[in-house]
Amino acid sequence: MEEFNDPVLRCDSCNELVKRTTLHKLGNCGKCGNKRVRNLTVFNDEEKAQMEAWGFHDFVNEYEAIDDES
């Protein structure tokens, strides 16, 4: 499995946000079981709130959320 440094990743199959710790623990996406993930580059306000609830405030602040209403 490829080594990722970001604390939050995106599943290539279902687009669910996946915590890196969950990926290491389960070996796949906890929602669909897919093993392919990618680094997170954009996210919406709902995903931002989810990451902040996980405690990844510093990570979230490095990126700008996209506007869902565009």
N, C-alpha and C positions, 0 to 999 in steps of 0.2 A: 504494500500500500504506500502510495506517495506520502511524503511528509509535508504537512501543512503547518504554517505558523500562526495563521489568523485564528482567533478563538471561535469564530462562527463561519460556517461554510454553507454552500447551497448544493442541494442534491441535484444532479443532472437529470434525473428522471421526473421527480414530482415537484421540483423547485422549492421544497421545504427548507427552512433554515435548520441547520444541524450544528450542535455544539461540537467542537473538536474533541472534547472529552467523551461525548457520546459515541462519536465515530470510532475512537480508540477502544472504547469499552465493548461496543456491539460489533464493530467491523463493517457497519453499513448504516444506511439511513434508517432511523427508528420508525419512520412512517411507512416506507414502501420496500425497504430491504435492499435498495440499490447500493452498490459499492462505489459508484463513481460520483465524486463531488468536485466542486470547484470553489476557488476563492470568491468571496463575496465582493462585488464591485459596486452594485447599486441596490438600494432597498427602499421600500415605501414607509410611510409613517407607522403603519401597523407593525411592520417588521422591526422598525426602530424601537417602538415601545416594548416589543418582545425581548429584544436584546438588552434594553435597559433594565427590564425586569430580571434578566439573568445576571445583571451586575456588570455588563460590559460597557460602561459609560465612556471610558477612555477610547475604546475601539470605535464606538458609534460616533464620537466627536471627530474622528479622523475623516469621516465621510459625510456627504450631504445627502439626505433622503430625497428621493424623487417625488414630485407632486403627482398624486393619483388622479387629479382632475385635469391633467394635460391632455 
